[in-house]
């Protein structure tokens, strides 16, 4: 079965912190041209925690307009509580997109399965569960994963745990129980190996900039070209180093600056981290990286 590729997109902002609508359209247009299967907005890379309800609503509406049915559109509803996430879900009902994405909040969650199933039960369209212990500190047992995978409204799991053991255990659980939900690798550094061992696809946060690499890795795996998949993954990692910084000091602002260098968005304005992280030295390093990778990024 053909491996799927989803971009966990940044949210392009103008200097006044309003949505850069033209930049959003250019980024999505390029991703679709590269062959992504879908685009995920309002995830961790999309700075969901930084925007109020009115901004979220506008972003969803403009994303629906920009994608125009040419790829799947996944909308994040994660918030500071499950109740707030459910309100985001209800408010999004009027827009025409494909799926929701939900990550459990950082606040104490007495019963994670119950909260995930509350969202799955309430959703009027399919839901991806976003598993990211590095973000919210919540780990699940295999029994808890089995309960979530058993829900008929679960479309898939974005596994961003950076845990090789869990990756393989979920594959075995899916095969043994015949679950139909997709398993998507969320760790940009390991997309090739996840797809090679059986994951259904990837949903990664460097997708706005590196969608050509992501699609290339998936197509190489589809063709059984292991060496090519590994080569592309290694190039992708070098791109991370140049843009994110070896110490991950410029993850959000660095990717936005790289997109600005390519003429795709108007500003590197970021709310999820301090703008001061983008020093003049880092700017020069990112500019050099973009130039070195320009042909591969196009």
N, C-alpha and C positions, 0 to 999 in steps of 0.2 A: 504494500500500500504506500502511496506517495506521502512523503514526509511533509508536514505542514510548517509554515513559517509565519510567526506573528511578531510584529514590532510593538514593544512596550514604549510608547512614544513620549518624548518630552512635550511640554506645553510651551509653545513659543510666546514670548511676551514682548510688548513694546517697552520703551524706557519708562513710560508712565504706568507700567504694571498692568495695562489692559491687554486683552488677547490680541496677538498679532495674527489676524485672520488670513491675510495674504500669505504669511509665512507658513501657517498651518496647511493651507492648500498646496503650497509648493512642496513641503515635506511629504505630504500624503501622496501627491502626484508622483513624486520620484520613487517612493516605496512601492507603489502599485506598478509602476513601470519596471521595477526590478523583479516583480513577481511574488510579493508577499501575499499570503492568503488572508491576512487580517491585520488590523491595527487596534491596539489597546490604549485607551486614554484614561487619565485619572488614576494611574497606578503610582507606585513609588517614584519612578523616574518622571512621572507626570505631575509630581508635587501636589497630590490630592489634598494634603493637609493644609495647604496654604490658601485655599480658595473658598469663598462663601457660596451660598446656594445660587445666587444670581449668576456668578461667574461660571459655576459648574453647568448650569442650564444653557448658558450661551455657548460654552465649549461643546456640549453635546450636540446642540442644534447646528453649529457650524461644522462639526465633524461629520454629521450625517450628510450635510450638503456637499462637503468636499469629497467624501468617499463615494457618494451617489450610487451605492449598490455594487460597486466594482470589486469590493473586498469585504470581508466580514468586519464589523465594527463591534468591539468589546468595550463596555463602559464600566469603569470601576465605581463601586458604591461604598468602599471602605471609609469609615469615619471613626470618631473617638469612642463610639459605643455601637453595639449592634442595633439599638433603637434608632440611632441617627442614620446608620446604614440603611435600615428599612425605610426611613423617610426619604432618603436619596432614591431608593428603588421606586417608591410610589411616585415621586416627582418626575422620574424619567419615563413614566408609562406612556406619555404622549409622543415620544420620539421613536423613529423607525430605525432601530439597530438590531444586532443579532443576539448578543449575550451580555449578561452581567459578569463582573469579576468581584469576588468578595474575599478579603483577608480579615481574620479575627482582629479585634482592636487590642491595643496594648494593655488596657485596663483589665483588672482581674476578671476572668471568665470562668465561672464555676463549672460549667459543662460545655466544653467546646463543640461537641457533636450537636448538642441541642441548639446552640446558637447558629451553627452552619445550617442545620436543617430548618430552622425558622426562616432563614433567607431562602433556602431552596423551596420551601412550601409557599412562601409569599410571592415568589417571582413569577411574572407572567410570561417569561421566556427563559431559556436555559441559563445556567450559572456555572462559571468556573470557580473552583476553590483555589485561592492563592495561598500556598503554604510557604511561609517565610519566617522561620524561627529567628534568624539574625535581626529581623525587624521588630517582631512583637514578643519574642521570647517564649512562644508557645510551641511545644513539641507534642506530637500525637503518637499514640501507640498504634500498632498495626490493626488492632481490633477497632479502634476509633476510625482509622482510615477505611476499614471494611464497611463500617456503618455508613459513612459518608458516600462511598462508592456505590452503595446499594440504592441510593436515592435516585428515582427515575428522572429528576430534573437536573442532575449533575451532568454537565457536558464534558468536564475535564478537570484536571488538577495542574496548576502551574507550580512545579516543584522547584523552589528557590532555596532549598535547605542546604545546598553545598555538601551533601551527605551521600557518599557512594553506596553505603549500606542501604539507605532508604530507597535510593533509585532502583536497586535490584529487587528489593523486597516488594515494592509496588508493582514492578513488572510481573513478578511471580504471583502476587495476589490477584492481579488482573487476569492472568492466564488461567489460574486454577479455578477462579470463581466465574469466569466468563463475563466480567464487567465490560460494558461498552464505552465507558468514559475515556477520553483521550488523556494520555500522560504527556505533558509538555515540560521540557527542560527550561528552567528559568535562569540558569547560571551561564553567563556568556562565555566563561573560560572553558566550559566542558560540553558545548553543544555537539561536537563531533562524536565524542564517545557515547553520549546519551542516545543519540540517534542510531549509532552503530549497534548498540546492544538491544535496541527495540523500542525506544521512546517514539511516540507518534509525531513529535515535532518539537519546536522550540518557541518560547515566548520570552524574548530577551530585551533588556533595557538599552542596548546600544543600537537598537533597530532603526531609529530615526536617521542616524548617520551611516551605519554599517549594514544596511539591508542587503546590498549586493553580496557581501560576504556570507551573510546568513543563508540567503537563497542558494548561493554557490555550494555551501557545505551540504545543505539538504539534497540538492540535485546530485552531488557526488556520491552521497550515501545511497540514494535511489539507484544509481548506476553501478553500485558495488565498487566504486573507485576509492578504496580506503586511503591510499596514499594522498590522493588529491584532497579528500576531506580533511585529513590531518594537516596538509600544507596550508589550506585556506584557514583552518582554525588557528594555526600558528601566526599567520599574517594578521588575523583578526585580533589576537592577543597583543601583537606589536602595535596595532592601532589603539587598543585600550591604553597601553603604556604611554603612548604619545599624547592622548587626549585626556584620559582620567588622571594621569600622573602615576608613577610607580607606587606612590604612597596613597593613591586614591584621593588626593586633595582637591581635585577639580572635576568630580564626576558630573554634576549637573551643569555648572557654569562652563566647564571645559567642552562638553558635547555641544552646548548651545553656541559657544564661540566658534567651534569648528563648523557648525552649520551656517553661522554668519559668514565665515570665510568663504564658504561655497556659494554664497548669495542666496541661501534658502530662507533665512529668517533675518529680521531687522535688528535684533539685539541679543546680547548674551544675558539679559536681565533674568535673574534667578532668585527665587524666594526661599528655596530649600536649604541654601547654604550662603555664607557670607560672600559678597562680591569681592572682598579683599583677597580671597583665595586665588583669584585670577590676577596674579602679579604680572608685571611686564615681562619677566623671564618666562613665566608659563605661557603667556601669549605668543612669544617668539617660538617657543617649543611646539605649541599647537599649530602655528602657521607652517612651520617646517614639516610637521607630520602630515598635515593636510596636503601640502604640495607633493610630498614623497608618495602619498597614496592616491593622488587625484584621479589617475586613470582607473584604478581599481574601485574607487568610490563612485564614479560616474555610472 
